Amino acid sequence: MGLAEAADPPVFGSGAGVVVNTSNATSCTWDGVQELDDEVWKPAASYAFRGRSNETQGPGHIDRDIMHMVRRLSVTEKIGQMTQVQVGLLLDCNGELNETAVKHWINTWKIGSFLESPGNHNGRYSWYSPQKFSELTDAVQRIALENGPKIPVLWGLDSVRGANYVKGATIFPAGIATAATFDADHAFAAGRVAAKDSRAAGTHWAFAPVLDIAVNKLWSRTYENFGEDPFLSAQMGRASVQGYQGDYKSDRTRVAACLKHFIGYGYPFDGSDRANRHIAAHELLEYYVPPFRAAIEAGSATAMESYGVVNGEAIMLSHYYLTQLLRKQLGFEGMLVTDWGEINSQDTLYRTAKN
């Protein structure tokens, strides 16, 4: 199973009657200038930090009630549950939650997942406190349970170096600085705190850790990952997954981890983001795979494919990279998600799809 991130609203044909940012208010009174959320974070006692544990509940066995739920879904509902849209499509012209839009996405398109912070998409506040953020996510959950397939939604957030989109959360050094400590306990602690801070906002899924091997120093994203040593990156990645995820199905201070970006993203041939990667097969297996293997062995619940093309083959469309290598050889049994807008990019950017 995979999940598709829809960065922008899908193009539905004329007459589809899409409701996007149609305000519940009688008029648009907001000037569009984001405000300061003056809430002060007072973490609940249940969010107290605990020490490192190597126990992580990974993917694999699917509970009987989940299988029963999936079997009763129509094809349209299954497609909707595998689609993710950004939170800006749920906001009105005053920067507040538009319940009409939420009901539309749930009822008409059966959407199963949302992502991002409203602060990044014309929300009322520039930086949302856990209180304000969770008010919005809780309202969406209530609507989801009363409409459409009546299934709780997943909410993803890029909590890579702490829950930086949550006001009051602890921000940690970038991955390359964490790796420079050569102490995997730091990677665990960063993931553990990021998880409880993300969960405080009502989100359940962190798009982390970043396990790219940073080979081309011209690449603008070298700082996000744990450097270019496969062994070090693997140790940091393993600890990071354990920190984020743990027993996430029963521990409400944890989130699902997401190993990314599979694979070869850190070697764009000219240093520009999403540029083609030319990597010999033996180098790919020897240098780029180990961090992902370690994260899979640690139990990461989800994975994200990388942007672009490796050796002339689009990763998102690749049977070899995503099925033969990731699923069969590495044994990944979790959910796979595309990176931001990557399905649409097959048409608009890479020309690997005709529309």
Secondary structure as UniProt FT lines:
FT   STRAND          2..6
FT   TURN            14..15
FT   HELIX           45..47
FT   HELIX           64..71
FT   HELIX           75..81
FT   STRAND          83..86
FT   HELIX           87..90
FT   TURN            93..94
FT   HELIX           99..107
FT   STRAND          113..115
FT   HELIX           118..120
FT   TURN            121..122
FT   HELIX           130..146
FT   TURN            148..149
FT   STRAND          154..157
FT   TURN            164..165
FT   TURN            167..168
FT   HELIX           175..179
FT   TURN            180..182
FT   HELIX           184..200
FT   TURN            201..202
FT   STRAND          205..206
FT   TURN            217..218
FT   TURN            220..221
FT   HELIX           222..224
FT   HELIX           230..244
FT   TURN            248..250
FT   TURN            252..253
FT   STRAND          258..262
FT   TURN            263..266
FT   TURN            269..270
FT   TURN            273..274
FT   HELIX           281..283
FT   HELIX           284..288
FT   HELIX           290..298
FT   STRAND          302..305
FT   STRAND          309..310
FT   TURN            311..312
FT   STRAND          313..314
FT   HELIX           315..317
FT   HELIX           320..329
FT   STRAND          335..337
FT   TURN            340..341
FT   HELIX           342..348
//
